[in-house]
Amino acid sequence: GGVGVDGLQHVCHSMLFLEVPVVARQYHQAVARLDRIGQANPVQVRIAAARCTVQMNSYSRLLANDDLLSHVQRTLATLREMIHGIPS
């Protein structure tokens, strides 16, 4: 329920993905629903993945894609600078 549901930071601080997110952006968006202004507790996020299953492959791919994304888009400011050539 993390994607598209706002206001969760007021009622919870722990999240468990029962399926590995396929896209890193979905993961970041879901986590951002908890880890934001107004959150009073440390946020804990876990991804359930059974060993020796396709879930482990999906998990590895998610991490690899996120690493690749972080090299290209470090922050909103650096992305803006890369696109427009103007430091923010």
PDB file with SEQRES, HELIX, SHEET and CRYST1 records, atoms N, CA, C and O in Angstrom:
SEQRES   1 A   88  GLY GLY VAL GLY VAL ASP GLY LEU GLN HIS VAL CYS HIS          
SEQRES   2 A   88  SER MET LEU PHE LEU GLU VAL PRO VAL VAL ALA ARG GLN          
SEQRES   3 A   88  TYR HIS GLN ALA VAL ALA ARG LEU ASP ARG ILE GLY GLN          
SEQRES   4 A   88  ALA ASN PRO VAL GLN VAL ARG ILE ALA ALA ALA ARG CYS          
SEQRES   5 A   88  THR VAL GLN MET ASN SER TYR SER ARG LEU LEU ALA ASN          
SEQRES   6 A   88  ASP ASP LEU LEU SER HIS VAL GLN ARG THR LEU ALA THR          
SEQRES   7 A   88  LEU ARG GLU MET ILE HIS GLY ILE PRO SER                      
HELIX    1 AA1 LEU A    8  HIS A   10  5                                   3    
HELIX    2 AA2 ALA A   24  ALA A   32  1                                   9    
HELIX    3 AA3 VAL A   54  VAL A   72  1                                  19    
HELIX    4 AA4 LEU A   76  HIS A   84  1                                   9    
SHEET    1 AA1 2 SER A  14  PHE A  17  0                                        
SHEET    2 AA1 2 GLN A  44  ILE A  47  1                                        
CRYST1    1.000    1.000    1.000  90.00  90.00  90.00 P 1           1          
ATOM      1  N   GLY A   1       0.810  -1.199   0.000  1.00  0.00           N  
ATOM      2  CA  GLY A   1       0.000   0.000   0.000  1.00  0.00           C  
ATOM      3  C   GLY A   1       0.848   1.256   0.000  1.00  0.00           C  
ATOM      4  O   GLY A   1       0.310   2.349   0.179  1.00  0.00           O  
ATOM      5  N   GLY A   2       2.165   1.143  -0.195  1.00  0.00           N  
ATOM      6  CA  GLY A   2       3.021   2.316  -0.127  1.00  0.00           C  
ATOM      7  C   GLY A   2       2.947   3.208  -1.339  1.00  0.00           C  
ATOM      8  O   GLY A   2       3.161   4.414  -1.223  1.00  0.00           O  
ATOM      9  N   VAL A   3       2.652   2.658  -2.496  1.00  0.00           N  
ATOM     10  CA  VAL A   3       2.616   3.450  -3.715  1.00  0.00           C  
ATOM     11  C   VAL A   3       1.231   4.056  -3.856  1.00  0.00           C  
ATOM     12  O   VAL A   3       0.238   3.334  -3.945  1.00  0.00           O  
ATOM     13  N   GLY A   4       1.161   5.376  -3.877  1.00  0.00           N  
ATOM     14  CA  GLY A   4      -0.122   6.048  -4.063  1.00  0.00           C  
ATOM     15  C   GLY A   4      -0.884   6.342  -2.793  1.00  0.00           C  
ATOM     16  O   GLY A   4      -1.950   6.955  -2.848  1.00  0.00           O  
ATOM     17  N   VAL A   5      -0.363   5.920  -1.635  1.00  0.00           N  
ATOM     18  CA  VAL A   5      -1.052   6.177  -0.370  1.00  0.00           C  
ATOM     19  C   VAL A   5      -0.230   7.192   0.411  1.00  0.00           C  
ATOM     20  O   VAL A   5       0.905   6.909   0.794  1.00  0.00           O  
ATOM     21  N   ASP A   6      -0.784   8.351   0.645  1.00  0.00           N  
ATOM     22  CA  ASP A   6      -0.063   9.398   1.352  1.00  0.00           C  
ATOM     23  C   ASP A   6      -0.488   9.419   2.818  1.00  0.00           C  
ATOM     24  O   ASP A   6      -1.563   8.925   3.160  1.00  0.00           O  
ATOM     25  N   GLY A   7       0.343   9.983   3.677  1.00  0.00           N  
ATOM     26  CA  GLY A   7      -0.009  10.153   5.079  1.00  0.00           C  
ATOM     27  C   GLY A   7       0.364   8.986   5.973  1.00  0.00           C  
ATOM     28  O   GLY A   7       0.010   8.988   7.152  1.00  0.00           O  
ATOM     29  N   LEU A   8       1.070   7.987   5.451  1.00  0.00           N  
ATOM     30  CA  LEU A   8       1.398   6.818   6.258  1.00  0.00           C  
ATOM     31  C   LEU A   8       2.399   7.125   7.363  1.00  0.00           C  
ATOM     32  O   LEU A   8       2.487   6.382   8.341  1.00  0.00           O  
ATOM     33  N   GLN A   9       3.154   8.208   7.220  1.00  0.00           N  
ATOM     34  CA  GLN A   9       4.164   8.520   8.233  1.00  0.00           C  
ATOM     35  C   GLN A   9       3.551   8.801   9.590  1.00  0.00           C  
ATOM     36  O   GLN A   9       4.259   8.789  10.596  1.00  0.00           O  
ATOM     37  N   HIS A  10       2.245   9.055   9.643  1.00  0.00           N  
ATOM     38  CA  HIS A  10       1.590   9.349  10.917  1.00  0.00           C  
ATOM     39  C   HIS A  10       1.105   8.092  11.626  1.00  0.00           C  
ATOM     40  O   HIS A  10       0.765   8.150  12.808  1.00  0.00           O  
ATOM     41  N   VAL A  11       1.064   6.954  10.930  1.00  0.00           N  
ATOM     42  CA  VAL A  11       0.505   5.751  11.545  1.00  0.00           C  
ATOM     43  C   VAL A  11       1.463   4.563  11.566  1.00  0.00           C  
ATOM     44  O   VAL A  11       1.204   3.593  12.277  1.00  0.00           O  
ATOM     45  N   CYS A  12       2.555   4.606  10.815  1.00  0.00           N  
ATOM     46  CA  CYS A  12       3.481   3.468  10.838  1.00  0.00           C  
ATOM     47  C   CYS A  12       4.893   3.908  10.467  1.00  0.00           C  
ATOM     48  O   CYS A  12       5.112   4.977   9.897  1.00  0.00           O  
ATOM     49  N   HIS A  13       5.843   3.038  10.815  1.00  0.00           N  
ATOM     50  CA  HIS A  13       7.239   3.318  10.503  1.00  0.00           C  
ATOM     51  C   HIS A  13       7.966   2.063  10.018  1.00  0.00           C  
ATOM     52  O   HIS A  13       9.176   2.102   9.795  1.00  0.00           O  
ATOM     53  N   SER A  14       7.255   0.965   9.853  1.00  0.00           N  
ATOM     54  CA  SER A  14       7.840  -0.279   9.361  1.00  0.00           C  
ATOM     55  C   SER A  14       7.118  -0.709   8.094  1.00  0.00           C  
ATOM     56  O   SER A  14       5.904  -0.549   7.962  1.00  0.00           O  
ATOM     57  N   MET A  15       7.899  -1.261   7.159  1.00  0.00           N  
ATOM     58  CA  MET A  15       7.327  -1.688   5.887  1.00  0.00           C  
ATOM     59  C   MET A  15       7.929  -3.036   5.528  1.00  0.00           C  
ATOM     60  O   MET A  15       9.121  -3.271   5.723  1.00  0.00           O  
ATOM     61  N   LEU A  16       7.085  -3.920   5.000  1.00  0.00           N  
ATOM     62  CA  LEU A  16       7.538  -5.226   4.526  1.00  0.00           C  
ATOM     63  C   LEU A  16       7.006  -5.433   3.122  1.00  0.00           C  
ATOM     64  O   LEU A  16       5.795  -5.486   2.907  1.00  0.00           O  
ATOM     65  N   PHE A  17       7.917  -5.549   2.170  1.00  0.00           N  
ATOM     66  CA  PHE A  17       7.527  -5.887   0.803  1.00  0.00           C  
ATOM     67  C   PHE A  17       7.414  -7.403   0.735  1.00  0.00           C  
ATOM     68  O   PHE A  17       8.390  -8.105   1.001  1.00  0.00           O  
ATOM     69  N   LEU A  18       6.248  -7.916   0.385  1.00  0.00           N  
ATOM     70  CA  LEU A  18       6.078  -9.355   0.250  1.00  0.00           C  
ATOM     71  C   LEU A  18       6.490  -9.838  -1.127  1.00  0.00           C  
ATOM     72  O   LEU A  18       6.670 -11.037  -1.340  1.00  0.00           O  
ATOM     73  N   GLU A  19       6.640  -8.923  -2.050  1.00  0.00           N  
ATOM     74  CA  GLU A  19       7.192  -9.228  -3.361  1.00  0.00           C  
ATOM     75  C   GLU A  19       8.265  -8.184  -3.652  1.00  0.00           C  
ATOM     76  O   GLU A  19       8.136  -7.019  -3.277  1.00  0.00           O  
ATOM     77  N   VAL A  20       9.308  -8.617  -4.316  1.00  0.00           N  
ATOM     78  CA  VAL A  20      10.401  -7.706  -4.658  1.00  0.00           C  
ATOM     79  C   VAL A  20       9.885  -6.706  -5.688  1.00  0.00           C  
ATOM     80  O   VAL A  20       9.354  -7.113  -6.722  1.00  0.00           O  
ATOM     81  N   PRO A  21      10.030  -5.396  -5.426  1.00  0.00           N  
ATOM     82  CA  PRO A  21       9.625  -4.403  -6.418  1.00  0.00           C  
ATOM     83  C   PRO A  21      10.438  -4.594  -7.707  1.00  0.00           C  
ATOM     84  O   PRO A  21      11.638  -4.864  -7.652  1.00  0.00           O  
ATOM     85  N   VAL A  22       9.791  -4.454  -8.846  1.00  0.00           N  
ATOM     86  CA  VAL A  22      10.468  -4.676 -10.117  1.00  0.00           C  
ATOM     87  C   VAL A  22      11.257  -3.450 -10.552  1.00  0.00           C  
ATOM     88  O   VAL A  22      12.255  -3.577 -11.261  1.00  0.00           O  
ATOM     89  N   VAL A  23      10.827  -2.283 -10.142  1.00  0.00           N  
ATOM     90  CA  VAL A  23      11.447  -1.029 -10.553  1.00  0.00           C  
ATOM     91  C   VAL A  23      11.919  -0.300  -9.296  1.00  0.00           C  
ATOM     92  O   VAL A  23      11.173  -0.161  -8.326  1.00  0.00           O  
ATOM     93  N   ALA A  24      13.173   0.164  -9.331  1.00  0.00           N  
ATOM     94  CA  ALA A  24      13.728   0.855  -8.169  1.00  0.00           C  
ATOM     95  C   ALA A  24      12.881   2.062  -7.775  1.00  0.00           C  
ATOM     96  O   ALA A  24      12.748   2.364  -6.589  1.00  0.00           O  
ATOM     97  N   ARG A  25      12.313   2.748  -8.751  1.00  0.00           N  
ATOM     98  CA  ARG A  25      11.505   3.933  -8.469  1.00  0.00           C  
ATOM     99  C   ARG A  25      10.284   3.585  -7.617  1.00  0.00           C  
ATOM    100  O   ARG A  25       9.896   4.366  -6.748  1.00  0.00           O  
ATOM    101  N   GLN A  26       9.678   2.425  -7.856  1.00  0.00           N  
ATOM    102  CA  GLN A  26       8.530   1.996  -7.049  1.00  0.00           C  
ATOM    103  C   GLN A  26       8.949   1.798  -5.599  1.00  0.00           C  
ATOM    104  O   GLN A  26       8.228   2.171  -4.673  1.00  0.00           O  
ATOM    105  N   TYR A  27      10.116   1.209  -5.417  1.00  0.00           N  
ATOM    106  CA  TYR A  27      10.646   1.008  -4.071  1.00  0.00           C  
ATOM    107  C   TYR A  27      10.871   2.353  -3.383  1.00  0.00           C  
ATOM    108  O   TYR A  27      10.437   2.553  -2.249  1.00  0.00           O  
ATOM    109  N   HIS A  28      11.544   3.267  -4.065  1.00  0.00           N  
ATOM    110  CA  HIS A  28      11.826   4.578  -3.479  1.00  0.00           C  
ATOM    111  C   HIS A  28      10.546   5.335  -3.157  1.00  0.00           C  
ATOM    112  O   HIS A  28      10.460   5.991  -2.119  1.00  0.00           O  
ATOM    113  N   GLN A  29       9.555   5.253  -4.031  1.00  0.00           N  
ATOM    114  CA  GLN A  29       8.300   5.954  -3.785  1.00  0.00           C  
ATOM    115  C   GLN A  29       7.585   5.384  -2.563  1.00  0.00           C  
ATOM    116  O   GLN A  29       7.063   6.135  -1.738  1.00  0.00           O  
ATOM    117  N   ALA A  30       7.560   4.076  -2.449  1.00  0.00           N  
ATOM    118  CA  ALA A  30       6.896   3.448  -1.309  1.00  0.00           C  
ATOM    119  C   ALA A  30       7.589   3.811   0.004  1.00  0.00           C  
ATOM    120  O   ALA A  30       6.929   4.142   0.989  1.00  0.00           O  
ATOM    121  N   VAL A  31       8.915   3.748   0.014  1.00  0.00           N  
ATOM    122  CA  VAL A  31       9.676   4.088   1.221  1.00  0.00           C  
ATOM    123  C   VAL A  31       9.504   5.565   1.568  1.00  0.00           C  
ATOM    124  O   VAL A  31       9.422   5.920   2.744  1.00  0.00           O  
ATOM    125  N   ALA A  32       9.449   6.414   0.563  1.00  0.00           N  
ATOM    126  CA  ALA A  32       9.291   7.858   0.796  1.00  0.00           C  
ATOM    127  C   ALA A  32       7.955   8.183   1.457  1.00  0.00           C  
ATOM    128  O   ALA A  32       7.815   9.243   2.068  1.00  0.00           O  
ATOM    129  N   ARG A  33       6.972   7.289   1.345  1.00  0.00           N  
ATOM    130  CA  ARG A  33       5.685   7.506   2.021  1.00  0.00           C  
ATOM    131  C   ARG A  33       5.834   7.437   3.528  1.00  0.00           C  
ATOM    132  O   ARG A  33       5.032   8.019   4.258  1.00  0.00           O  
ATOM    133  N   LEU A  34       6.857   6.727   4.006  1.00  0.00           N  
ATOM    134  CA  LEU A  34       7.103   6.630   5.446  1.00  0.00           C  
ATOM    135  C   LEU A  34       8.220   7.551   5.905  1.00  0.00           C  
ATOM    136  O   LEU A  34       8.112   8.188   6.953  1.00  0.00           O  
ATOM    137  N   ASP A  35       9.286   7.624   5.133  1.00  0.00           N  
ATOM    138  CA  ASP A  35      10.477   8.384   5.517  1.00  0.00           C  
ATOM    139  C   ASP A  35      10.368   9.803   4.981  1.00  0.00           C  
ATOM    140  O   ASP A  35      10.939  10.137   3.943  1.00  0.00           O  
ATOM    141  N   ARG A  36       9.628  10.626   5.705  1.00  0.00           N  
ATOM    142  CA  ARG A  36       9.387  11.997   5.251  1.00  0.00           C  
ATOM    143  C   ARG A  36       9.122  12.907   6.434  1.00  0.00           C  
ATOM    144  O   ARG A  36       9.102  12.452   7.577  1.00  0.00           O  
ATOM    145  N   ILE A  37       8.922  14.158   6.176  1.00  0.00           N  
ATOM    146  CA  ILE A  37       8.651  15.133   7.235  1.00  0.00           C  
ATOM    147  C   ILE A  37       7.433  14.674   8.023  1.00  0.00           C  
ATOM    148  O   ILE A  37       6.412  14.301   7.446  1.00  0.00           O  
ATOM    149  N   GLY A  38       7.549  14.704   9.335  1.00  0.00           N  
ATOM    150  CA  GLY A  38       6.458  14.290  10.203  1.00  0.00           C  
ATOM    151  C   GLY A  38       6.669  12.906  10.800  1.00  0.00           C  
ATOM    152  O   GLY A  38       5.947  12.515  11.716  1.00  0.00           O  
ATOM    153  N   GLN A  39       7.644  12.161  10.298  1.00  0.00           N  
ATOM    154  CA  GLN A  39       7.915  10.822  10.821  1.00  0.00           C  
ATOM    155  C   GLN A  39       8.677  10.956  12.127  1.00  0.00           C  
ATOM    156  O   GLN A  39       9.757  11.545  12.166  1.00  0.00           O  
ATOM    157  N   ALA A  40       8.112  10.407  13.200  1.00  0.00           N  
ATOM    158  CA  ALA A  40       8.715  10.533  14.519  1.00  0.00           C  
ATOM    159  C   ALA A  40       9.610   9.344  14.882  1.00  0.00           C  
ATOM    160  O   ALA A  40      10.382   9.426  15.837  1.00  0.00           O  
ATOM    161  N   ASN A  41       9.517   8.242  14.131  1.00  0.00           N  
ATOM    162  CA  ASN A  41      10.262   7.022  14.454  1.00  0.00           C  
ATOM    163  C   ASN A  41      11.237   6.665  13.335  1.00  0.00           C  
ATOM    164  O   ASN A  41      11.045   7.061  12.185  1.00  0.00           O  
ATOM    165  N   PRO A  42      12.290   5.908  13.682  1.00  0.00           N  
ATOM    166  CA  PRO A  42      13.185   5.416  12.633  1.00  0.00           C  
ATOM    167  C   PRO A  42      12.415   4.476  11.699  1.00  0.00           C  
ATOM    168  O   PRO A  42      11.661   3.624  12.170  1.00  0.00           O  
ATOM    169  N   VAL A  43      12.591   4.620  10.406  1.00  0.00           N  
ATOM    170  CA  VAL A  43      11.877   3.805   9.428  1.00  0.00           C  
ATOM    171  C   VAL A  43      12.635   2.503   9.193  1.00  0.00           C  
ATOM    172  O   VAL A  43      13.851   2.505   8.998  1.00  0.00           O  
ATOM    173  N   GLN A  44      11.899   1.389   9.214  1.00  0.00           N  
ATOM    174  CA  GLN A  44      12.470   0.076   8.938  1.00  0.00           C  
ATOM    175  C   GLN A  44      11.784  -0.499   7.711  1.00  0.00           C  
ATOM    176  O   GLN A  44      10.556  -0.576   7.657  1.00  0.00           O  
ATOM    177  N   VAL A  45      12.579  -0.905   6.721  1.00  0.00           N  
ATOM    178  CA  VAL A  45      12.035  -1.452   5.476  1.00  0.00           C  
ATOM    179  C   VAL A  45      12.686  -2.803   5.236  1.00  0.00           C  
ATOM    180  O   VAL A  45      13.907  -2.940   5.312  1.00  0.00           O  
ATOM    181  N   ARG A  46      11.860  -3.796   4.948  1.00  0.00           N  
ATOM    182  CA  ARG A  46      12.357  -5.141   4.653  1.00  0.00           C  
ATOM    183  C   ARG A  46      11.730  -5.640   3.357  1.00  0.00           C  
ATOM    184  O   ARG A  46      10.600  -5.288   3.018  1.00  0.00           O  
ATOM    185  N   ILE A  47      12.482  -6.461   2.646  1.00  0.00           N  
ATOM    186  CA  ILE A  47      11.977  -7.102   1.429  1.00  0.00           C  
ATOM    187  C   ILE A  47      12.055  -8.610   1.655  1.00  0.00           C  
ATOM    188  O   ILE A  47      13.133  -9.151   1.899  1.00  0.00           O  
ATOM    189  N   ALA A  48      10.915  -9.282   1.573  1.00  0.00           N  
ATOM    190  CA  ALA A  48      10.880 -10.734   1.725  1.00  0.00           C  
ATOM    191  C   ALA A  48      11.263 -11.378   0.397  1.00  0.00           C  
ATOM    192  O   ALA A  48      10.689 -11.069  -0.647  1.00  0.00           O  
ATOM    193  N   ALA A  49      12.243 -12.278   0.453  1.00  0.00           N  
ATOM    194  CA  ALA A  49      12.664 -12.998  -0.747  1.00  0.00           C  
ATOM    195  C   ALA A  49      13.124 -14.387  -0.319  1.00  0.00           C  
ATOM    196  O   ALA A  49      14.015 -14.521   0.520  1.00  0.00           O  
ATOM    197  N   ALA A  50      12.516 -15.417  -0.895  1.00  0.00           N  
ATOM    198  CA  ALA A  50      12.856 -16.800  -0.550  1.00  0.00           C  
ATOM    199  C   ALA A  50      14.126 -17.222  -1.271  1.00  0.00           C  
ATOM    200  O   ALA A  50      14.278 -16.983  -2.468  1.00  0.00           O  
ATOM    201  N   ARG A  51      15.041 -17.854  -0.534  1.00  0.00           N  
ATOM    202  CA  ARG A  51      16.292 -18.336  -1.127  1.00  0.00           C  
ATOM    203  C   ARG A  51      16.015 -19.366  -2.211  1.00  0.00           C  
ATOM    204  O   ARG A  51      15.026 -20.097  -2.166  1.00  0.00           O  
ATOM    205  N   CYS A  52      16.911 -19.402  -3.180  1.00  0.00           N  
ATOM    206  CA  CYS A  52      16.864 -20.374  -4.289  1.00  0.00           C  
ATOM    207  C   CYS A  52      15.587 -20.250  -5.108  1.00  0.00           C  
ATOM    208  O   CYS A  52      15.080 -21.247  -5.621  1.00  0.00           O  
ATOM    209  N   THR A  53      15.068 -19.042  -5.233  1.00  0.00           N  
ATOM    210  CA  THR A  53      13.878 -18.793  -6.055  1.00  0.00           C  
ATOM    211  C   THR A  53      14.171 -17.633  -6.993  1.00  0.00           C  
ATOM    212  O   THR A  53      15.213 -16.985  -6.900  1.00  0.00           O  
ATOM    213  N   VAL A  54      13.235 -17.385  -7.892  1.00  0.00           N  
ATOM    214  CA  VAL A  54      13.358 -16.263  -8.816  1.00  0.00           C  
ATOM    215  C   VAL A  54      13.346 -14.927  -8.063  1.00  0.00           C  
ATOM    216  O   VAL A  54      13.816 -13.918  -8.588  1.00  0.00           O  
ATOM    217  N   GLN A  55      12.819 -14.916  -6.852  1.00  0.00           N  
ATOM    218  CA  GLN A  55      12.789 -13.683  -6.060  1.00  0.00           C  
ATOM    219  C   GLN A  55      14.196 -13.160  -5.784  1.00  0.00           C  
ATOM    220  O   GLN A  55      14.411 -11.948  -5.772  1.00  0.00           O  
ATOM    221  N   MET A  56      15.153 -14.054  -5.563  1.00  0.00           N  
ATOM    222  CA  MET A  56      16.528 -13.618  -5.304  1.00  0.00           C  
ATOM    223  C   MET A  56      17.126 -12.957  -6.541  1.00  0.00           C  
ATOM    224  O   MET A  56      17.871 -11.983  -6.431  1.00  0.00           O  
ATOM    225  N   ASN A  57      16.801 -13.487  -7.714  1.00  0.00           N  
ATOM    226  CA  ASN A  57      17.256 -12.882  -8.962  1.00  0.00           C  
ATOM    227  C   ASN A  57      16.639 -11.490  -9.125  1.00  0.00           C  
ATOM    228  O   ASN A  57      17.319 -10.543  -9.518  1.00  0.00           O  
ATOM    229  N   SER A  58      15.353 -11.379  -8.821  1.00  0.00           N  
ATOM    230  CA  SER A  58      14.668 -10.076  -8.898  1.00  0.00           C  
ATOM    231  C   SER A  58      15.277  -9.083  -7.921  1.00  0.00           C  
ATOM    232  O   SER A  58      15.445  -7.907  -8.245  1.00  0.00           O  
ATOM    233  N   TYR A  59      15.604  -9.551  -6.736  1.00  0.00           N  
ATOM    234  CA  TYR A  59      16.201  -8.686  -5.714  1.00  0.00           C  
ATOM    235  C   TYR A  59      17.571  -8.186  -6.187  1.00  0.00           C  
ATOM    236  O   TYR A  59      17.877  -7.000  -6.063  1.00  0.00           O  
ATOM    237  N   SER A  60      18.384  -9.084  -6.724  1.00  0.00           N  
ATOM    238  CA  SER A  60      19.707  -8.691  -7.232  1.00  0.00           C  
ATOM    239  C   SER A  60      19.578  -7.687  -8.366  1.00  0.00           C  
ATOM    240  O   SER A  60      20.351  -6.732  -8.441  1.00  0.00           O  
ATOM    241  N   ARG A  61      18.606  -7.896  -9.251  1.00  0.00           N  
ATOM    242  CA  ARG A  61      18.381  -6.985 -10.378  1.00  0.00           C  
ATOM    243  C   ARG A  61      17.927  -5.616  -9.874  1.00  0.00           C  
ATOM    244  O   ARG A  61      18.347  -4.590 -10.409  1.00  0.00           O  
ATOM    245  N   LEU A  62      17.072  -5.594  -8.848  1.00  0.00           N  
ATOM    246  CA  LEU A  62      16.615  -4.326  -8.264  1.00  0.00           C  
ATOM    247  C   LEU A  62      17.808  -3.543  -7.722  1.00  0.00           C  
ATOM    248  O   LEU A  62      17.918  -2.340  -7.957  1.00  0.00           O  
ATOM    249  N   LEU A  63      18.695  -4.215  -7.001  1.00  0.00           N  
ATOM    250  CA  LEU A  63      19.871  -3.538  -6.439  1.00  0.00           C  
ATOM    251  C   LEU A  63      20.800  -3.035  -7.542  1.00  0.00           C  
ATOM    252  O   LEU A  63      21.323  -1.925  -7.455  1.00  0.00           O  
ATOM    253  N   ALA A  64      21.005  -3.846  -8.574  1.00  0.00           N  
ATOM    254  CA  ALA A  64      21.867  -3.437  -9.682  1.00  0.00           C  
ATOM    255  C   ALA A  64      21.285  -2.232 -10.414  1.00  0.00           C  
ATOM    256  O   ALA A  64      22.015  -1.304 -10.761  1.00  0.00           O  
ATOM    257  N   ASN A  65      19.985  -2.241 -10.647  1.00  0.00           N  
ATOM    258  CA  ASN A  65      19.336  -1.106 -11.317  1.00  0.00           C  
ATOM    259  C   ASN A  65      19.421   0.153 -10.469  1.00  0.00           C  
ATOM    260  O   ASN A  65      19.613   1.249 -10.996  1.00  0.00           O  
ATOM    261  N   ASP A  66      19.280   0.001  -9.158  1.00  0.00           N  
ATOM    262  CA  ASP A  66      19.367   1.160  -8.273  1.00  0.00           C  
ATOM    263  C   ASP A  66      20.785   1.717  -8.259  1.00  0.00           C  
ATOM    264  O   ASP A  66      20.971   2.934  -8.234  1.00  0.00           O  
ATOM    265  N   ASP A  67      21.786   0.841  -8.274  1.00  0.00           N  
ATOM    266  CA  ASP A  67      23.179   1.308  -8.342  1.00  0.00           C  
ATOM    267  C   ASP A  67      23.425   2.079  -9.629  1.00  0.00           C  
ATOM    268  O   ASP A  67      24.060   3.133  -9.618  1.00  0.00           O  
ATOM    269  N   LEU A  68      22.920   1.551 -10.734  1.00  0.00           N  
ATOM    270  CA  LEU A  68      23.076   2.229 -12.025  1.00  0.00           C  
ATOM    271  C   LEU A  68      22.393   3.592 -12.006  1.00  0.00           C  
ATOM    272  O   LEU A  68      22.957   4.581 -12.474  1.00  0.00           O  
ATOM    273  N   LEU A  69      21.189   3.641 -11.471  1.00  0.00           N  
ATOM    274  CA  LEU A  69      20.437   4.892 -11.393  1.00  0.00           C  
ATOM    275  C   LEU A  69      21.170   5.928 -10.537  1.00  0.00           C  
ATOM    276  O   LEU A  69      21.192   7.111 -10.877  1.00  0.00           O  
ATOM    277  N   SER A  70      21.763   5.489  -9.440  1.00  0.00           N  
ATOM    278  CA  SER A  70      22.448   6.445  -8.562  1.00  0.00           C  
ATOM    279  C   SER A  70      23.680   7.058  -9.220  1.00  0.00           C  
ATOM    280  O   SER A  70      24.089   8.161  -8.856  1.00  0.00           O  
ATOM    281  N   HIS A  71      24.276   6.356 -10.187  1.00  0.00           N  
ATOM    282  CA  HIS A  71      25.419   6.939 -10.919  1.00  0.00           C  
ATOM    283  C   HIS A  71      24.954   7.998 -11.908  1.00  0.00           C  
ATOM    284  O   HIS A  71      25.692   8.936 -12.208  1.00  0.00           O  
ATOM    285  N   VAL A  72      23.747   7.854 -12.411  1.00  0.00           N  
ATOM    286  CA  VAL A  72      23.224   8.784 -13.406  1.00  0.00           C  
ATOM    287  C   VAL A  72      22.499   9.947 -12.745  1.00  0.00           C  
ATOM    288  O   VAL A  72      22.705  11.104 -13.111  1.00  0.00           O  
ATOM    289  N   GLN A  73      21.660   9.640 -11.782  1.00  0.00           N  
ATOM    290  CA  GLN A  73      20.825  10.656 -11.139  1.00  0.00           C  
ATOM    291  C   GLN A  73      21.133  10.666  -9.653  1.00  0.00           C  
ATOM    292  O   GLN A  73      20.470   9.989  -8.868  1.00  0.00           O  
ATOM    293  N   ARG A  74      22.125  11.424  -9.276  1.00  0.00           N  
ATOM    294  CA  ARG A  74      22.519  11.430  -7.864  1.00  0.00           C  
ATOM    295  C   ARG A  74      21.530  12.187  -6.999  1.00  0.00           C  
ATOM    296  O   ARG A  74      21.131  11.722  -5.931  1.00  0.00           O  
ATOM    297  N   THR A  75      21.148  13.342  -7.467  1.00  0.00           N  
ATOM    298  CA  THR A  75      20.124  14.121  -6.764  1.00  0.00           C  
ATOM    299  C   THR A  75      19.330  14.868  -7.816  1.00  0.00           C  
ATOM    300  O   THR A  75      19.714  14.911  -8.985  1.00  0.00           O  
ATOM    301  N   LEU A  76      18.229  15.453  -7.397  1.00  0.00           N  
ATOM    302  CA  LEU A  76      17.437  16.251  -8.313  1.00  0.00           C  
ATOM    303  C   LEU A  76      18.264  17.414  -8.856  1.00  0.00           C  
ATOM    304  O   LEU A  76      18.150  17.768 -10.030  1.00  0.00           O  
ATOM    305  N   ALA A  77      19.092  18.002  -8.004  1.00  0.00           N  
ATOM    306  CA  ALA A  77      19.910  19.141  -8.436  1.00  0.00           C  
ATOM    307  C   ALA A  77      20.919  18.717  -9.494  1.00  0.00           C  
ATOM    308  O   ALA A  77      21.086  19.414 -10.495  1.00  0.00           O  
ATOM    309  N   THR A  78      21.600  17.580  -9.292  1.00  0.00           N  
ATOM    310  CA  THR A  78      22.597  17.171 -10.280  1.00  0.00           C  
ATOM    311  C   THR A  78      21.930  16.747 -11.580  1.00  0.00           C  
ATOM    312  O   THR A  78      22.484  16.975 -12.656  1.00  0.00           O  
ATOM    313  N   LEU A  79      20.757  16.137 -11.505  1.00  0.00           N  
ATOM    314  CA  LEU A  79      20.041  15.776 -12.722  1.00  0.00           C  
ATOM    315  C   LEU A  79      19.668  17.039 -13.487  1.00  0.00           C  
ATOM    316  O   LEU A  79      19.837  17.098 -14.705  1.00  0.00           O  
ATOM    317  N   ARG A  80      19.170  18.036 -12.793  1.00  0.00           N  
ATOM    318  CA  ARG A  80      18.804  19.300 -13.432  1.00  0.00           C  
ATOM    319  C   ARG A  80      20.024  19.927 -14.089  1.00  0.00           C  
ATOM    320  O   ARG A  80      19.938  20.451 -15.200  1.00  0.00           O  
ATOM    321  N   GLU A  81      21.164  19.872 -13.401  1.00  0.00           N  
ATOM    322  CA  GLU A  81      22.397  20.439 -13.954  1.00  0.00           C  
ATOM    323  C   GLU A  81      22.829  19.669 -15.200  1.00  0.00           C  
ATOM    324  O   GLU A  81      23.267  20.271 -16.180  1.00  0.00           O  
ATOM    325  N   MET A  82      22.705  18.317 -15.164  1.00  0.00           N  
ATOM    326  CA  MET A  82      23.073  17.515 -16.332  1.00  0.00           C  
ATOM    327  C   MET A  82      22.201  17.823 -17.543  1.00  0.00           C  
ATOM    328  O   MET A  82      22.684  17.861 -18.675  1.00  0.00           O  
ATOM    329  N   ILE A  83      20.921  18.042 -17.295  1.00  0.00           N  
ATOM    330  CA  ILE A  83      19.986  18.284 -18.400  1.00  0.00           C  
ATOM    331  C   ILE A  83      20.133  19.697 -18.946  1.00  0.00           C  
ATOM    332  O   ILE A  83      20.204  19.896 -20.158  1.00  0.00           O  
ATOM    333  N   HIS A  84      20.177  20.673 -18.052  1.00  0.00           N  
ATOM    334  CA  HIS A  84      20.151  22.076 -18.478  1.00  0.00           C  
ATOM    335  C   HIS A  84      21.522  22.745 -18.477  1.00  0.00           C  
ATOM    336  O   HIS A  84      21.681  23.822 -19.052  1.00  0.00           O  
ATOM    337  N   GLY A  85      22.516  22.122 -17.838  1.00  0.00           N  
ATOM    338  CA  GLY A  85      23.831  22.726 -17.778  1.00  0.00           C  
ATOM    339  C   GLY A  85      23.901  23.919 -16.843  1.00  0.00           C  
ATOM    340  O   GLY A  85      24.834  24.719 -16.909  1.00  0.00           O  
ATOM    341  N   ILE A  86      22.902  24.032 -15.965  1.00  0.00           N  
ATOM    342  CA  ILE A  86      22.838  25.168 -15.039  1.00  0.00           C  
ATOM    343  C   ILE A  86      22.866  24.637 -13.610  1.00  0.00           C  
ATOM    344  O   ILE A  86      21.969  23.888 -13.224  1.00  0.00           O  
ATOM    345  N   PRO A  87      23.863  24.999 -12.819  1.00  0.00           N  
ATOM    346  CA  PRO A  87      23.862  24.572 -11.408  1.00  0.00           C  
ATOM    347  C   PRO A  87      22.692  25.211 -10.680  1.00  0.00           C  
ATOM    348  O   PRO A  87      22.351  26.370 -10.914  1.00  0.00           O  
ATOM    349  N   SER A  88      22.075  24.422  -9.780  1.00  0.00           N  
ATOM    350  CA  SER A  88      20.939  25.002  -9.043  1.00  0.00           C  
ATOM    351  C   SER A  88      21.375  25.610  -7.739  1.00  0.00           C  
ATOM    352  O   SER A  88      20.548  26.140  -6.998  1.00  0.00           O  
TER     353      SER A  88                                                      
END                                                                             
